[in-house]
Structure formats: structure tokens, C-alpha cells
Amino acid sequence: MRESKAMQVETAVSRQADILKAVAEIKHQLASHSELVLFFASSSYASNELAQAMARAFPESQVVGCTTSGEIAQGEMLHNSVVAMGFPKEMVGPVAVAVVENLDRLQSSQVALALAELAEPFEIEAAAASPHQFAGLVLTDGLSRREEKLMEHLGDLSDVLFVGGSAGDDLHFKKTHVFADGKAYTNSAVLILMKPRCRFGVIKSQSFLATGKVLVATRVDEENRIVHEFDHRPAAQAYAEALGRPVEELSDAFMTHPLGLMSGAEPFVRSPMKVENDAVHFYCMIRQGMPLEILQSTDIVEDTRSSLQRKQEELGPLQAVINFHCILRTLELQKQGREKDYAELFNPWKNIGLSTYGEAYLGHINQTSTMLVLGDPS
């Protein structure tokens, strides 16, 4: 029996520079019956105007999204565009959205209130939401430096696996936005909870092997994501020596040899950003005393292909993929001339994605893709 159009996820893309024309094009491509409209947009658009226009275009839908450092859809890695996905109620059921503001003063109580708001439409307590029945998405201000704390509170207060990413701003590193309720927010995060009426799962894909070389962070400024010492030595010197190269060339190895917090054989990547006065600044937090393994990069395209194949073997036929893809992976693909190869991996399914300033999966990580995938009806 062929699946009805009402049960299908739909995607839309617009490269129009004018906001009203871009939103009109998105609206034309998506069905008006969408329960949830998720969109990712270049920071080249005026954020408040875009948020308002998208909410007006889909008045009967929950409309959420964030700014990017590049968009992914329809077999392409894009720039200066808007990409969107519409989810029918028949597939994802009711969808609840909550905004957590003031991340710079984030408390557990704020996250608890947001989770209670998310759980209310389902008439359950937030702690009772089963990860086998509920899927969570999280979009965070990518310049807030509060992703770790937010994910820690979510993990403490809920068993639902929230995946997602940190909003970008096309590598300007000035201001990022998340969108909900027709508004553009900074210093905030948007949480989405759904109870899919289809098979669903999560992919965490990173392209690294462990080298067996371990550095222990022995003096750390956790708040500012700076490591001053590894193994009680100046951090940059210890890192460079482990790689067998001069300190002056250490930053050249950051892309291909980041550090990983290991869980068995699986790395949770911490990417270095810069060296300053023998300290190493990172894109995510490293805790005092944390042992980290130096990683070696592998093939992003082939590793992602394998991850998608394994998930399809587990869930059966897939319908849709939402891809939160690290900007550092995008830059590496650009350097290799393989952006098209990567984007075309997702062509068998409806898909959208963005280049993020960090990814969410049990915490805040780097140089990873985290994905929510939806399959056939249960």
C-alpha cells in the first residue's frame, strides 16, 4: 500500500535574498498541514524579520529553527539560503516547543520548567518520557558557551535523548539566533519534543581513529574552554610534542588531530581553536583531570555512508534525516573538494541540515554530525 502524501515529510529550499520572496518560496513547497516546520537559515537574513515571516506563513504549525554557517538540502551544501522541513501530525504526532532564555545565568530550575512545558501536551511528567517513544531536538545560541551546562541539566532531568546543534552565523562569530514563536532569540535555546508515530533513531558520526596517545588536562579554565596545562606541562608544548611537531606548527594539525574523550572505542570530540601563550583554547569544555586521546582523521564521506547504512539496517527504510553537521567538517570537505559527495549521501531520503558551531549528543561535542532519522510508520 502506497503511503499517502499526508504521511510524508516534505522539504523546501530557497536561495532568494529577499526575505518575503524566500518565505513565499518555502511556503509554496511545504504543505500547510505541517505540525512542525523546522528551518535553518543563513545569518545574511535579518533574523527578527525572518522569524516573523515564517510564523505568519505557517500559522497552524510549530515553527522553529536557527541561523547557520551553511545549509544542506537536496544533494547540495548551500550558502545564503533557507532550508526547511515540514512534518505532518500523522507522522510525528503532537509537537511541543519551549524556549530556555538567559543561558548566561542558566539554572537547573529553568530547564526543569522548560521540560514540564514540553511534557504538558502529552499529559505526563517530564521524567516519565521514554526515550523509546519520544525524540528531542535542541537548538542553542552557538556563541553562548553554555551548551555543556544545558545538556548536563537535560541529561539529569530527562531520559529523552536530545540531539541537535549550536546556531552559526556564517563564520562571523558575532551573533547567532534561534527561532520560535515568530521571534529570534540570542543567549537562548529552543527545545522540541515529539512522539513520532514512526520508527526513529539517532546517528552520531565522527571520522576519527584513536592514536593511543593520551593527554591529561591538569590545569584548566573550564568556563572559558582553555587548557593551560596537559600532564603538568604547558598545554601547547605537551600537545605538539605528542604529535612530533614544533609548537609553531601545532595549529596546522588541529583539524586532523583533535582530542577525544573516549567512551570505550568511541570518541566524543573536543576540537582545539587556537594557541595563545602556550595555552590551547577549545570549542567546547574540557574538565580538570579529563584524559583525552589524540585522534587521527579518516574519511568523512565514507564514514557517514557507513553510519547511514547501519541505521537503515537497524530501523528499516528511512524517510527523513535532519543533519547537525559541524562547521569544521564542512571546512574539511571544502578543502578536499568533496562537499557534493557528502551532500549526495542523503539524496535517498528527505533531508535538511546545517553547519553548526557544535553538536549535541549526551553533551556538547565538535567535528561530529548528530542526526535524527525518521523511518516508516511503527
N, C-alpha and C positions, 0 to 999 in steps of 0.2 A: 504493500500500500504506500503510495507516494505521500510524503509529508506535505501538509498544507502550508501555504505561504505564511499564514498567521503564526505558525510554529517556528519560523525561520528567523535567525539573526540576520540583520542587514547592515551593510557598511556604506559609508559615504566619504567622499574626498572633495575638497575644493581648494584650488590654488588662487582664487580670486583675492586680490589685495584689499578690495573694499569689503568692509565687514558685512554690510547688508546684502551685498551680492553673494558673498561666501556663505552666509547663513541660509539664504534663499536656495542656493545650490544644494546645501546639505539637506534642507527640508524636502526638497524635490526627490532626493534619493532615498530618504528614510520614510518608513510607514508612520502614519500619525498615531497608530495604536501602540507604539513602544511604551513599555512600562518604565524602562530606563534608557536614557540616551547618555552615553559616555563619550566625551570628546577630548581630543588633545590638539592643542593649537600653538603655533609659533608665538613667541613673545613680540613679534613685529606687529601684532594686532593690539589695539587699545583694549586692555583686559576688562575693564568695567563695561564698556560698550558691548564687547563680545558676549560677556556673561548675560547681560540683559537681553540681547538679541536672540541668543539660543533659548533662553527660558520662554520668551514670547513665541518663538517658533514651535515649541512643543509644550503647550500649556497643560496637557494632561499627563505629562511624563515627569519622572525624576530626572533632572538634567545636571550632570556633574562632569568635572574634568579638571585639567590643569595645563599650564604652559610647558613648553618643551625646549629641547635643544636639537630638534629634528623629529620628524614624524615617519611612521611606517604604515603602509597600506597598499593593497592591490599590486604586490610584487615590486614595490619601489621604496627606497629610503628617500624621504622628501624633506624639503625645507620651505619655510614661509607658507605653510598650508594649514588647513584644518582637516582632521580626520575624525570620523565619528562611527559609533556602532549603536544600533538600536536593538533592544532586547524585548521580545514580546512577553506579555504576562504569562501566556500559556507555557513558556519555556522556563522562565526564572521565577515565576510566582511573584508575590509582593516583594518590593524592594524598599528598604529603609535607609535613610541618609542622615548623618549627624556631622556637625562641624565642631571641631575642637579648636578654640581660639587661644591666643596668648600662650603660644608654645614656650616663649622665653620664661614663663612663670609656671610651667606645667606641673600639675599635681595629680596624684593618683585619683583624687576625687573627681577631677574634670573628666578623666577617661571613663570612670565608673558611671557618671551621669550620661555621657555620650552612649555608652553601651546599653544603658537602661532605655534610652530613647530609641535605639536601634531594635531592641527586643520587644518593645511595646506592641507594634503591629502584629507580632506573632504570638502574643499573649503568653509569653514565657519569661522567666528570669534570664538575664544575660548569661549567667554562669551555667544555665541548663542547655544552651545552644550547642548541639552536637556538631563536631567538625565533619561528620559523615553526612549531615543534612544541610549544613549552612556553609556558604562561601563568603569570605570577606575581602574587600579591597580597601587599600589605604593610599591616599594621595597627600603628600606632605610638601610644605614650603621647602624647596631644596636648598635654601640659604639659612635655614633656621638653626642648624646644628643641634636639633632636638629630636632627631629621628630615633636615636638609640633609646632615649627615655620614653618616648611614646610607645615604641614596640615592646619595651620592657613592661610597661603598665598593661598593654593589651595582652601580653602573654600571661601576666599574673592574674588578670581578671576574666579571661575568656579562654575556652578551649578551641575556639574557631581559629583557623589559620588565615591570618590577614596577609595578603601579598599585594605588592604594588610598587610604587616608586616615588622619588623626590622630583618635584617640578623643576624644569630648567628654564633658562632664559637666553638660549642661543649663544651660550658661552660668554655672555657679557658679565655674569656674576654680579649683577646689581639688584635685581628684584625678580622673584618668581611668584606665581599666583596659583591658587587652587580655586575651583569654581563650584558653587552650589547655590540653590535658591535664587538664581538670577544675579548673584553677587560674586565679585572677585575678592579673595581673601589673601593676605600675607600673614606670616607668623602664625599660620593655622594649618590644620589637616582636615581632610574630608574622609569620613569612614562610610563604607557602603556594606550593607548586609543583605544577602539574598538567600532564598531557599530554593535552589534550582529544581525543576521538575524533569531533570535530565541527568545523565551521568556527568560528573565533573571531576576535575583534578588540578593539581598544581605541578608546574615544572620549575626546577631551579637548575639552570645550565650555566656553568662556567668552564672555561677552556684552559685548564692548568693541570700540571702534574707536580707532586711534591718532590723536592730535591733531596730531602733528608737533612738539610742544613737548618738548624733551629736557632733563633734569636729570642732571648727573653727580655721583655721590656722592664727595665729595672728603675727607671726614673721617668715619670710620665705626667704631662699636663692633660688629664683626661678631658676636661671641659673644652679645651681648645684643640684637641686632637693632635697634640705634639708629643713625640717621644724624644726625650733628651739623652737617654742612655739605653743601650742594649748591652746586656751582660756586664753592667757596671763600667761601660766604656762609652765615649761619645758616640751617639747613635749612628751618625753618618759614617764614621770611621769603621765601626763594627760591621755595618751593613755592607760597605764597599769591600772590606777585607773578605767577608764571606763569599762575595761574588768574584773575588780575584781581580778587582779593578781599582783605579785611583778614585779617591773621593770626588775629584773634579768631574769624573765621568759617571758618577752614580745615577744622576737623574736620567741619563740615557737608557738605563736599564729598568726604570720604573714600570713601563708598560708591559714588558715581557717577564719581569721578575718581581711582582708584588709579594706581599706576605699573606699567609693564610692561617687563620685559627682552625686547627684540624679537629674534625669530629670523625674519628676513625680515619678512613682514607679520603673523606670529603672535606674540601677547604671552604671556609667562609672568608672571602677575600677582603683584605684591608689594603687599599691602594695608596701608595705614597704620592704626595702632591709636589713637595719641594724640599730642598735642603736650605737651612738658614742657621748660620753659626753652629755648625756641627749637629744641630737638631734636625729631625725629619718630621715634617708636617704631613698628616694623612687626611684622606677624605672621609674617614669615619673613625670612631673612637677606638683606642687601644687602652686596655686597662692595665694598671700597675701589676706586674708579676705575670702578665699573659705570655705564654710561649707561642711563638709564631714561626711557621716554616716558610722558608723562601720557596717560591713557586717558579715553575717554568711554563711559559705559554705553549699551547698546542693550537689546533686548527679550529677556529670559531665556527666556521660553516659546517664542517663535518661533525663536530661535537654537538651542535644544535640539531642537525639532521638526526643523529642517533637518539637524542633526548626526545624529539618529537615521535620518532618511530616507537620507542619504548612506551611512551604514554599511550599511543594508539593501540598497541598490543594489549595494554592493561585495560583501557576503557572501551575499546571497540571504536567504530567510526567516530571521528571528531567533526563537529560543526563549526566551532569558532575558537579563536585564540586571541587573547589580549596579552601583549608583549611589553613588559617594562625592561628596557634594554639600555645598559649603561652607556653613557656618552663615551667612555674610554674604549669600549668595544667598537662603537661607531667610528671613532678616530682610527683605530687599528684597521678596521675594514676599509676605510678610505685610503689609508696608507698602502694597503695591499691591492687596491682596486677591485674589491670583492663585495661592495655594497649590494649590487644587483644579485649576486649569487646568494647572499644571505636573505634578502627580502623575498626572493622567489621560493625559498623553502616553505613559505607559509601559503603559497598560492592554492593548495588543495582545499583550503578552508577559508571561511570568512575571517578576516583578521584586521586588527589595528594595533598600533604600538607607538612608543615614543622613546627618544633618547633621554635618559634620566640623569639626575645628579646623585644617584644612589638607589639601591633596590631594597625592597622589604621582603624578608622571609625569616621568621623567627628572630629578627633583629635587623640592623642596618648594615648592608654589605656593598661591595663595589665589584666592578668588572664581571658582572653576572647578568643574566636575563632571568627574571621571575615572570611566570606566565600563569594565567588562569585559563584553563581549556574546558570547553563545554562539548559534550557528546550527544548521543541520541537520547530520546526520552527514556526514563527509567522504566 
